[in-house]
Amino acid sequence: MSKVKIIGSSLPNIPWQERPEGGVGPVWRYSENPIIKRNPLPGVARIFNSAVIPYKGEFIGVFRAEQTNGVPHLYMGYSKDGVNWTYEPEKIPFVNEAGEPFMPRYAYDPRLIEIEGTYYIIWCTDFYGAALGMAKTKDFKKFVRIDNPFLPFNRNGVLFPRRINGNFVLLSRPSDSGHTPFGDIFVSESPDLTYWGKHRHVMARGSEWWQSLKIGGGSAPIETSEGWLVIYHGVTGTCNGYVYSMGACILDIDNPSIVKYRANRFILTPEEWYEERGFVANVVFPCAALTDADTGRIAIYYGAADSYVGMAFTTVDELVEFVKANDGATDDDRSIGII
C-alpha cells in the first residue's frame, strides 16, 4: 500500500511493467518502446507529444500528428490496453458553439483532462502567433472550441483536474515569436474558462544544466496527499542543439503558485535511440500520465525525438520520495509568485 495517496480514481487496467532489475532512478521505460512508431496512418508521418485518458473502461488518445504536408494537427485514437492504438483517419472536426466547422490552422502538443464530466483539450495553436487553443467534448464525437484563453505568445497549457477554490486553474509558459530565449511556468485562474486572471509565477528555469534554458508543463497535475505532483519538461542548450528532459515538483494543494519541493535532478533524459535520434534529436517531452489510486502506479506518455511516443512508469511513493530527497526549490519558488 502506498504511503503517499493519489487523490483520484481506481484504474485497474493501467498499463504497467515492473521495474527492471538494476533499474536506476525513479522512472523506468517500457521495454517495448516506442509504442507508436513512424508513419502510423496514411497521410501522417509521425505521432508524438500526445495525450491519453481513461474512457469507459478503455483509453482515448488525442495525438499530435505531423501530416506528410508538414502541418501538425490533432487526431484521435482508441486503445483497449493503452499501448496498442487504432486511429481515426481524419483530423478532429472542431466546431464553434453554433456547430459550424472551426478548424485551427495548426495544432500541436495537446493535453487532455476531465473536469466535472467534461473533457477538455488544450493545445498550441495559431492566434496571430503561437497561443493556447482549447476545446471541450462530452462524448468524443462533438468537439466545441472555446475562446483562446490568452493572447500570444504562449505554450504548454495544462489544466488542473479539478477546480481550486471554485476556479479552473491552468499552468502555462509565456513565450515569444521565436523559440523562447526565456521560459518560466505561471498559473492562472478562471471562474468560467473565458475570463482569466490571478496570474502568479510558479517557478523559473533552474540553475541545473538540464533545465537551464526553459521549462514547461507536462502532464496534468496529479493530486496527492503531499500536494500537486507535477511532471514537467526542462530544456538546455548545447553546441548541437536543445536537449529536453523530464522533471518533477510538488505544488501546494490550495495555492499551486507555491512550490513545496522541486527535484534538482531530472527523472528522465534522452538516452535510448528513439529519444536521441529522430526528426528533432534528444527530446523527452511528457504530455500525459495515467494514475491508479489503489496501487499508486503512474504511467507516463512522452514524445521522443519528435518522432515517436514512449511510455515510462513510476509509483507515487518513489517519485515523491525522489523529489523531496533531491529538493532544490528556491525561496522564489516557494513564494506566492506576485513579487
C-alpha positions as a Markdown table, in Angstrom:
| # | Residue | x | y | z |
|---|---|---|---|---|
| 1 | Met | 0.0 | 0.0 | 0.0 |
| 2 | Ser | 1.3 | 3.5 | -0.9 |
| 3 | Lys | 2.5 | 5.8 | 1.8 |
| 4 | Val | 1.6 | 8.8 | -0.4 |
| 5 | Lys | -2.0 | 8.7 | -1.5 |
| 6 | Ile | -3.2 | 9.6 | -5.0 |
| 7 | Ile | -6.5 | 11.5 | -4.7 |
| 8 | Gly | -8.4 | 10.1 | -7.6 |
| 9 | Ser | -10.0 | 7.0 | -9.2 |
| 10 | Ser | -9.0 | 3.4 | -9.4 |
| 11 | Leu | -7.6 | 2.3 | -12.8 |
| 12 | Pro | -7.1 | -1.4 | -12.5 |
| 13 | Asn | -6.2 | -1.8 | -16.2 |
| 14 | Ile | -3.5 | 0.9 | -16.1 |
| 15 | Pro | -0.6 | 0.0 | -18.5 |
| 16 | Trp | 2.2 | -1.4 | -16.3 |
| 17 | Gln | 5.5 | -3.1 | -16.3 |
| 18 | Glu | 7.6 | -3.7 | -13.2 |
| 19 | Arg | 10.9 | -2.0 | -12.7 |
| 20 | Pro | 13.7 | -4.0 | -14.5 |
| 21 | Glu | 16.4 | -5.5 | -12.4 |
| 22 | Gly | 19.2 | -3.0 | -11.9 |
| 23 | Gly | 17.0 | 0.0 | -12.9 |
| 24 | Val | 18.3 | 3.4 | -11.9 |
| 25 | Gly | 16.2 | 6.4 | -11.0 |
| 26 | Pro | 12.5 | 6.9 | -10.0 |
| 27 | Val | 11.2 | 6.3 | -13.6 |
| 28 | Trp | 11.8 | 3.4 | -15.9 |
| 29 | Arg | 11.0 | 2.9 | -19.6 |
| 30 | Tyr | 8.6 | 0.4 | -21.1 |
| 31 | Ser | 10.7 | -2.4 | -22.6 |
| 32 | Glu | 8.7 | -2.3 | -25.9 |
| 33 | Asn | 9.2 | 1.4 | -26.5 |
| 34 | Pro | 8.4 | 3.2 | -28.7 |
| 35 | Ile | 4.7 | 2.3 | -28.5 |
| 36 | Ile | 3.9 | 4.5 | -31.6 |
| 37 | Lys | 6.3 | 4.4 | -34.5 |
| 38 | Arg | 6.7 | 6.4 | -37.7 |
| 39 | Asn | 4.0 | 6.5 | -40.4 |
| 40 | Pro | 1.2 | 5.4 | -38.1 |
| 41 | Leu | -1.6 | 6.1 | -40.6 |
| 42 | Pro | -2.0 | 7.3 | -44.2 |
| 43 | Gly | -1.1 | 11.0 | -44.5 |
| 44 | Val | 0.7 | 11.2 | -41.2 |
| 45 | Ala | 4.5 | 10.9 | -40.9 |
| 46 | Arg | 4.9 | 11.0 | -37.1 |
| 47 | Ile | 2.9 | 11.0 | -33.9 |
| 48 | Phe | 4.5 | 12.3 | -30.7 |
| 49 | Asn | 3.8 | 14.7 | -27.8 |
| 50 | Ser | 0.3 | 13.3 | -27.2 |
| 51 | Ala | -2.4 | 12.9 | -24.5 |
| 52 | Val | -4.2 | 9.9 | -23.2 |
| 53 | Ile | -7.1 | 9.5 | -20.8 |
| 54 | Pro | -9.2 | 6.6 | -19.5 |
| 55 | Tyr | -12.6 | 6.4 | -21.1 |
| 56 | Lys | -15.4 | 3.8 | -20.5 |
| 57 | Gly | -13.0 | 1.1 | -19.3 |
| 58 | Glu | -10.6 | 1.7 | -22.2 |
| 59 | Phe | -8.4 | 4.6 | -23.4 |
| 60 | Ile | -8.7 | 7.5 | -25.7 |
| 61 | Gly | -5.8 | 9.5 | -27.1 |
| 62 | Val | -5.6 | 12.9 | -28.7 |
| 63 | Phe | -2.4 | 12.8 | -30.8 |
| 64 | Arg | -0.1 | 15.4 | -32.2 |
| 65 | Ala | 0.1 | 14.2 | -35.8 |
| 66 | Glu | 2.6 | 15.6 | -38.2 |
| 67 | Gln | 1.0 | 15.3 | -41.6 |
| 68 | Thr | 3.0 | 14.5 | -44.6 |
| 69 | Asn | 2.4 | 18.1 | -45.8 |
| 70 | Gly | 4.3 | 19.3 | -42.7 |
| 71 | Val | 1.4 | 20.8 | -40.9 |
| 72 | Pro | 0.6 | 19.4 | -37.4 |
| 73 | His | -3.0 | 18.7 | -36.4 |
| 74 | Leu | -4.8 | 16.7 | -33.7 |
| 75 | Tyr | -6.1 | 13.2 | -34.4 |
| 76 | Met | -8.0 | 10.8 | -32.2 |
| 77 | Gly | -7.1 | 7.2 | -31.3 |
| 78 | Tyr | -8.5 | 4.3 | -29.3 |
| 79 | Ser | -6.9 | 1.5 | -27.3 |
| 80 | Lys | -8.1 | -1.3 | -25.1 |
| 81 | Asp | -4.8 | -1.5 | -23.2 |
| 82 | Gly | -3.3 | 2.0 | -23.5 |
| 83 | Val | -0.4 | 0.6 | -25.6 |
| 84 | Asn | -1.8 | -0.6 | -28.9 |
| 85 | Trp | -3.7 | 2.1 | -30.9 |
| 86 | Thr | -6.1 | 2.5 | -33.7 |
| 87 | Tyr | -6.7 | 5.9 | -35.2 |
| 88 | Glu | -9.4 | 8.0 | -36.8 |
| 89 | Pro | -8.3 | 8.6 | -40.4 |
| 90 | Glu | -9.2 | 12.3 | -40.3 |
| 91 | Lys | -8.4 | 15.3 | -38.1 |
| 92 | Ile | -10.6 | 16.0 | -35.1 |
| 93 | Pro | -13.5 | 18.0 | -36.5 |
| 94 | Phe | -13.7 | 21.1 | -34.3 |
| 95 | Val | -16.8 | 23.3 | -34.4 |
| 96 | Asn | -17.9 | 26.6 | -32.9 |
| 97 | Glu | -20.8 | 27.0 | -30.4 |
| 98 | Ala | -23.2 | 27.1 | -33.4 |
| 99 | Gly | -22.0 | 23.8 | -34.6 |
| 100 | Glu | -20.2 | 25.3 | -37.7 |
| 101 | Pro | -16.8 | 24.0 | -38.7 |
| 102 | Phe | -14.0 | 25.9 | -36.9 |
| 103 | Met | -10.7 | 24.2 | -37.6 |
| 104 | Pro | -7.4 | 25.6 | -36.3 |
| 105 | Arg | -4.7 | 26.4 | -38.9 |
| 106 | Tyr | -2.4 | 24.1 | -37.0 |
| 107 | Ala | -2.5 | 22.3 | -33.6 |
| 108 | Tyr | 0.2 | 20.5 | -31.6 |
| 109 | Asp | 1.3 | 19.3 | -28.1 |
| 110 | Pro | -2.2 | 18.5 | -26.8 |
| 111 | Arg | -3.2 | 17.9 | -23.2 |
| 112 | Leu | -6.5 | 16.2 | -22.3 |
| 113 | Ile | -8.2 | 16.3 | -18.9 |
| 114 | Glu | -11.7 | 15.6 | -17.5 |
| 115 | Ile | -13.3 | 18.1 | -15.2 |
| 116 | Glu | -16.8 | 17.7 | -13.8 |
| 117 | Gly | -17.9 | 15.3 | -16.6 |
| 118 | Thr | -16.5 | 17.4 | -19.5 |
| 119 | Tyr | -13.3 | 16.6 | -21.3 |
| 120 | Tyr | -11.1 | 19.5 | -22.3 |
| 121 | Ile | -8.3 | 19.5 | -24.9 |
| 122 | Ile | -5.8 | 22.3 | -24.8 |
| 123 | Trp | -3.1 | 22.7 | -27.4 |
| 124 | Cys | -0.7 | 25.2 | -29.1 |
| 125 | Thr | -2.5 | 26.9 | -31.9 |
| 126 | Asp | -2.1 | 29.8 | -34.3 |
| 127 | Phe | -3.8 | 33.0 | -33.0 |
| 128 | Tyr | -1.7 | 35.5 | -34.9 |
| 129 | Gly | 1.3 | 33.8 | -33.3 |
| 130 | Ala | 1.7 | 30.7 | -31.1 |
| 131 | Ala | -1.1 | 30.7 | -28.5 |
| 132 | Leu | -3.2 | 28.3 | -26.5 |
| 133 | Gly | -6.2 | 26.7 | -28.1 |
| 134 | Met | -9.0 | 25.0 | -26.1 |
| 135 | Ala | -12.0 | 22.8 | -26.9 |
| 136 | Lys | -14.5 | 20.7 | -25.0 |
| 137 | Thr | -16.4 | 17.4 | -25.5 |
| 138 | Lys | -18.6 | 15.1 | -23.5 |
| 139 | Asp | -18.6 | 12.2 | -25.9 |
| 140 | Phe | -15.5 | 12.4 | -28.1 |
| 141 | Lys | -17.8 | 12.9 | -31.1 |
| 142 | Lys | -18.6 | 16.7 | -31.0 |
| 143 | Phe | -15.7 | 19.0 | -30.2 |
| 144 | Val | -16.6 | 22.6 | -29.5 |
| 145 | Arg | -13.8 | 25.1 | -29.4 |
| 146 | Ile | -13.6 | 27.6 | -26.6 |
| 147 | Asp | -12.2 | 31.1 | -27.0 |
| 148 | Asn | -8.4 | 31.1 | -26.7 |
| 149 | Pro | -7.6 | 31.7 | -23.0 |
| 150 | Phe | -4.6 | 34.0 | -23.6 |
| 151 | Leu | -3.0 | 36.4 | -26.1 |
| 152 | Pro | 0.0 | 35.2 | -28.0 |
| 153 | Phe | 2.6 | 34.1 | -27.3 |
| 154 | Asn | 2.1 | 31.2 | -25.0 |
| 155 | Arg | 2.6 | 27.4 | -25.0 |
| 156 | Asn | 2.3 | 24.4 | -22.7 |
| 157 | Gly | -1.2 | 25.0 | -21.3 |
| 158 | Val | -2.1 | 22.4 | -18.7 |
| 159 | Leu | -5.4 | 22.4 | -16.8 |
| 160 | Phe | -5.6 | 21.1 | -13.3 |
| 161 | Pro | -8.1 | 18.1 | -13.0 |
| 162 | Arg | -10.4 | 20.0 | -10.6 |
| 163 | Arg | -11.4 | 23.5 | -9.6 |
| 164 | Ile | -9.3 | 25.0 | -6.8 |
| 165 | Asn | -11.1 | 27.5 | -4.5 |
| 166 | Gly | -14.0 | 27.5 | -7.0 |
| 167 | Asn | -11.9 | 28.4 | -10.1 |
| 168 | Phe | -10.5 | 26.5 | -13.1 |
| 169 | Val | -6.7 | 26.6 | -12.8 |
| 170 | Leu | -4.2 | 26.5 | -15.7 |
| 171 | Leu | -0.4 | 26.2 | -15.9 |
| 172 | Ser | 1.2 | 27.9 | -18.9 |
| 173 | Arg | 4.5 | 29.0 | -20.3 |
| 174 | Pro | 4.5 | 32.5 | -21.8 |
| 175 | Ser | 6.9 | 32.7 | -24.7 |
| 176 | Asp | 7.7 | 34.8 | -27.7 |
| 177 | Ser | 7.5 | 34.6 | -31.5 |
| 178 | Gly | 10.7 | 32.5 | -31.7 |
| 179 | His | 11.9 | 29.5 | -29.8 |
| 180 | Thr | 11.7 | 31.3 | -26.4 |
| 181 | Pro | 15.0 | 32.6 | -25.0 |
| 182 | Phe | 13.2 | 32.6 | -21.7 |
| 183 | Gly | 10.7 | 30.3 | -20.2 |
| 184 | Asp | 9.1 | 30.2 | -16.7 |
| 185 | Ile | 5.9 | 28.4 | -15.6 |
| 186 | Phe | 2.9 | 30.6 | -14.5 |
| 187 | Val | -0.5 | 29.7 | -13.1 |
| 188 | Ser | -3.8 | 31.5 | -13.9 |
| 189 | Glu | -7.4 | 31.1 | -12.7 |
| 190 | Ser | -10.8 | 31.5 | -14.3 |
| 191 | Pro | -14.4 | 31.1 | -13.0 |
| 192 | Asp | -15.7 | 30.2 | -16.4 |
| 193 | Leu | -12.9 | 29.3 | -18.8 |
| 194 | Thr | -13.5 | 32.7 | -20.5 |
| 195 | Tyr | -12.1 | 35.3 | -18.2 |
| 196 | Trp | -8.6 | 34.6 | -16.8 |
| 197 | Gly | -6.7 | 36.4 | -14.1 |
| 198 | Lys | -4.9 | 36.0 | -10.8 |
| 199 | His | -1.8 | 35.3 | -12.7 |
| 200 | Arg | 1.0 | 34.0 | -10.5 |
| 201 | His | 4.6 | 32.9 | -11.1 |
| 202 | Val | 5.2 | 29.3 | -10.2 |
| 203 | Met | 8.8 | 28.6 | -10.9 |
| 204 | Ala | 11.7 | 29.7 | -13.1 |
| 205 | Arg | 14.1 | 27.7 | -15.2 |
| 206 | Gly | 16.6 | 26.1 | -12.9 |
| 207 | Ser | 20.4 | 26.6 | -12.4 |
| 208 | Glu | 20.9 | 22.9 | -13.2 |
| 209 | Trp | 22.1 | 22.1 | -16.7 |
| 210 | Trp | 19.0 | 20.1 | -17.8 |
| 211 | Gln | 16.5 | 22.9 | -17.2 |
| 212 | Ser | 18.7 | 26.0 | -17.6 |
| 213 | Leu | 17.1 | 27.4 | -20.8 |
| 214 | Lys | 13.4 | 27.0 | -20.2 |
| 215 | Ile | 10.8 | 24.8 | -18.6 |
| 216 | Gly | 7.1 | 24.0 | -19.3 |
| 217 | Gly | 4.2 | 22.0 | -18.1 |
| 218 | Gly | 3.9 | 18.3 | -19.0 |
| 219 | Ser | 1.1 | 16.0 | -17.9 |
| 220 | Ala | -1.9 | 17.3 | -15.9 |
| 221 | Pro | -1.0 | 17.7 | -12.2 |
| 222 | Ile | -1.6 | 14.7 | -10.1 |
| 223 | Glu | -3.5 | 15.3 | -6.8 |
| 224 | Thr | -1.8 | 13.6 | -3.9 |
| 225 | Ser | -1.7 | 13.7 | -0.1 |
| 226 | Glu | 1.6 | 15.6 | -0.4 |
| 227 | Gly | 0.3 | 18.2 | -2.8 |
| 228 | Trp | 0.0 | 18.5 | -6.6 |
| 229 | Leu | 2.6 | 16.3 | -8.2 |
| 230 | Val | 3.7 | 17.9 | -11.5 |
| 231 | Ile | 5.7 | 16.2 | -14.2 |
| 232 | Tyr | 7.2 | 18.9 | -16.5 |
| 233 | His | 9.9 | 19.3 | -19.1 |
| 234 | Gly | 13.2 | 21.2 | -18.8 |
| 235 | Val | 15.4 | 22.3 | -21.7 |
| 236 | Thr | 19.1 | 23.0 | -22.0 |
| 237 | Gly | 21.1 | 24.4 | -24.9 |
| 238 | Thr | 24.2 | 22.6 | -26.2 |
| 239 | Cys | 26.6 | 23.1 | -29.1 |
| 240 | Asn | 24.5 | 20.6 | -31.0 |
| 241 | Gly | 21.0 | 22.0 | -30.2 |
| 242 | Tyr | 18.4 | 21.7 | -27.4 |
| 243 | Val | 18.0 | 18.8 | -25.1 |
| 244 | Tyr | 14.6 | 18.1 | -23.5 |
| 245 | Ser | 14.4 | 16.2 | -20.2 |
| 246 | Met | 11.7 | 15.3 | -17.7 |
| 247 | Gly | 11.5 | 16.8 | -14.2 |
| 248 | Ala | 9.1 | 16.8 | -11.3 |
| 249 | Cys | 7.9 | 19.1 | -8.5 |
| 250 | Ile | 5.2 | 19.3 | -5.8 |
| 251 | Leu | 2.9 | 22.3 | -5.6 |
| 252 | Asp | 0.8 | 23.4 | -2.7 |
| 253 | Ile | -2.6 | 21.8 | -2.8 |
| 254 | Asp | -4.6 | 25.1 | -2.2 |
| 255 | Asn | -2.2 | 27.6 | -3.7 |
| 256 | Pro | -0.3 | 26.0 | -6.6 |
| 257 | Ser | 1.8 | 29.0 | -7.2 |
| 258 | Ile | 3.8 | 27.8 | -4.2 |
| 259 | Val | 6.4 | 25.1 | -4.9 |
| 260 | Lys | 6.8 | 22.9 | -1.9 |
| 261 | Tyr | 9.5 | 20.7 | -3.4 |
| 262 | Arg | 11.4 | 20.6 | -6.7 |
| 263 | Ala | 13.8 | 18.0 | -7.8 |
| 264 | Asn | 17.1 | 19.4 | -8.9 |
| 265 | Arg | 17.8 | 16.2 | -10.9 |
| 266 | Phe | 15.9 | 15.1 | -13.9 |
| 267 | Ile | 13.7 | 12.0 | -13.7 |
| 268 | Leu | 14.3 | 11.0 | -17.4 |
| 269 | Thr | 16.6 | 12.3 | -20.1 |
| 270 | Pro | 17.3 | 11.2 | -23.6 |
| 271 | Glu | 19.4 | 8.0 | -23.5 |
| 272 | Glu | 17.6 | 5.5 | -25.8 |
| 273 | Trp | 17.9 | 5.5 | -29.6 |
| 274 | Tyr | 14.3 | 6.6 | -30.1 |
| 275 | Glu | 14.9 | 9.6 | -27.8 |
| 276 | Glu | 18.3 | 10.6 | -29.2 |
| 277 | Arg | 17.6 | 10.0 | -32.9 |
| 278 | Gly | 14.7 | 11.4 | -34.8 |
| 279 | Phe | 13.2 | 14.5 | -36.5 |
| 280 | Val | 14.4 | 16.5 | -33.6 |
| 281 | Ala | 17.1 | 14.8 | -31.7 |
| 282 | Asn | 17.4 | 14.5 | -27.9 |
| 283 | Val | 13.8 | 15.1 | -26.8 |
| 284 | Val | 11.8 | 13.6 | -23.9 |
| 285 | Phe | 8.5 | 15.5 | -23.7 |
| 286 | Pro | 5.8 | 14.4 | -21.3 |
| 287 | Cys | 2.2 | 15.2 | -22.1 |
| 288 | Ala | 0.1 | 12.7 | -20.2 |
| 289 | Ala | 0.1 | 10.5 | -17.1 |
| 290 | Leu | -2.4 | 7.8 | -16.0 |
| 291 | Thr | -2.7 | 7.0 | -12.3 |
| 292 | Asp | -4.3 | 4.2 | -10.2 |
| 293 | Ala | -5.2 | 5.4 | -6.8 |
| 294 | Asp | -5.4 | 1.9 | -5.4 |
| 295 | Thr | -1.8 | 0.9 | -6.2 |
| 296 | Gly | -0.1 | 4.3 | -6.6 |
| 297 | Arg | 1.0 | 3.3 | -10.1 |
| 298 | Ile | 1.7 | 6.1 | -12.7 |
| 299 | Ala | 2.2 | 5.5 | -16.4 |
| 300 | Ile | 3.7 | 8.4 | -18.3 |
| 301 | Tyr | 3.3 | 9.1 | -22.0 |
| 302 | Tyr | 6.0 | 11.2 | -23.6 |
| 303 | Gly | 7.1 | 12.3 | -27.1 |
| 304 | Ala | 10.5 | 11.0 | -28.1 |
| 305 | Ala | 12.7 | 12.9 | -30.6 |
| 306 | Asp | 9.6 | 14.5 | -32.2 |
| 307 | Ser | 9.1 | 11.1 | -34.0 |
| 308 | Tyr | 7.7 | 8.6 | -31.6 |
| 309 | Val | 5.6 | 8.0 | -28.4 |
| 310 | Gly | 7.3 | 6.3 | -25.5 |
| 311 | Met | 5.9 | 5.1 | -22.2 |
| 312 | Ala | 7.5 | 5.1 | -18.7 |
| 313 | Phe | 6.5 | 4.0 | -15.3 |
| 314 | Thr | 6.8 | 5.0 | -11.7 |
| 315 | Thr | 4.9 | 4.9 | -8.4 |
| 316 | Val | 3.7 | 7.9 | -6.4 |
| 317 | Asp | 5.8 | 6.8 | -3.4 |
| 318 | Glu | 9.0 | 6.6 | -5.5 |
| 319 | Leu | 8.5 | 9.8 | -7.3 |
| 320 | Val | 7.5 | 11.9 | -4.3 |
| 321 | Glu | 10.4 | 10.5 | -2.3 |
| 322 | Phe | 12.8 | 11.3 | -5.1 |
| 323 | Val | 11.5 | 14.9 | -5.4 |
| 324 | Lys | 11.7 | 15.5 | -1.7 |
| 325 | Ala | 15.2 | 13.9 | -1.3 |
| 326 | Asn | 16.6 | 16.0 | -4.1 |
| 327 | Asp | 14.7 | 19.2 | -3.3 |
| 328 | Gly | 16.3 | 22.3 | -4.9 |
| 329 | Ala | 13.3 | 24.7 | -4.6 |
| 330 | Thr | 14.4 | 28.3 | -4.2 |
| 331 | Asp | 12.9 | 31.0 | -2.0 |
| 332 | Asp | 11.3 | 32.5 | -5.1 |
| 333 | Asp | 9.8 | 29.1 | -6.0 |
| 334 | Arg | 8.3 | 28.9 | -2.5 |
| 335 | Ser | 6.7 | 32.4 | -2.7 |
| 336 | Ile | 3.2 | 33.1 | -3.9 |
| 337 | Gly | 4.5 | 34.4 | -7.2 |
| 338 | Ile | 3.4 | 38.0 | -7.3 |
| 339 | Ile | 6.7 | 39.7 | -6.3 |
